[in-house]
Amino acid sequence: MKVAIIPARGGSKRIPRKNIKNFLGKPMIAWSIETAIASKLFDRIIVSTDDLEISKVAKKYEAEVPFLRPAELSNDYVGTTEVIAHATQWLIDQGLSITAVCCIYPTAPFLQVQDLSKGLQALESGNWSYAFSATDFTAPIFRAFTETDEGGIKMFFPEYFLTRSQDLPRALHDAGQFYWGQPSAWLEGKRIFEHYSIPIIIPRWRVQDIDSEEDWIRAEIIAPMVKSK
């Protein structure tokens, strides 16, 4: 059995109620649920939430909410891995045989079926613990710098100052859309960004993390282009 788990707690502070805030005419979480359903990859699609309103919205869009997440897993300091592990264990305790678990973020309106499918194929292609969405940085991270206490700047990697951009290593970062994982990996709390994980590269133009009001506005601006492709 393959399961999608969408972690959606109610206590978002930077964008209040962001998981069910209207985005292009429907609650944000609806985009993730509908893409998961359209993929036909999952036997069950479950939303893990501590919030009754989110639960009601999730059920309206045909996801399951078979339990309310306990308070100790619903604060600002609990990581995604712990939440997915809790839901995975809950399913196993119901006597279900789980072969793969995919965490899908509720704020991933640009998630595409083809990427979820590639992720599952990658997870099953070798001895991988996770397969997750990633993209490359818009600028070379090896040319990054920070401000000094005096108001000037200093490079993080001064040794690369004279290196041509095309000669620098390609740097990737989390695209914040989905994370396929072996049930045992979630339950053991294995870190995702390690050698046993394989990235599914998503083009930069359809990746937008949504953590702040500025992120939300940018997502609304680029959405017509992404949705038209």
ABEGO torsion letter per residue (X at the ends): XBBBBBBBBAABAABBGAAABBBGGBBAAAAAAAAAAAAGABABBBBBBABAAAAAAAAAAGBBBABBBBAAAABAABBAAAAAAAAAAAAAAAGBBBABBBBBBABBAABBAAAAAAAAAAAAABBBABBBBBBBBABBAAABBBBBAAGBBBBABAAAAABBAAABBBBBBBAGABBBBBAAAAAAGBBABBAABBBBBBBAAABBBBABAAAAAAAAAAAAAAAAX
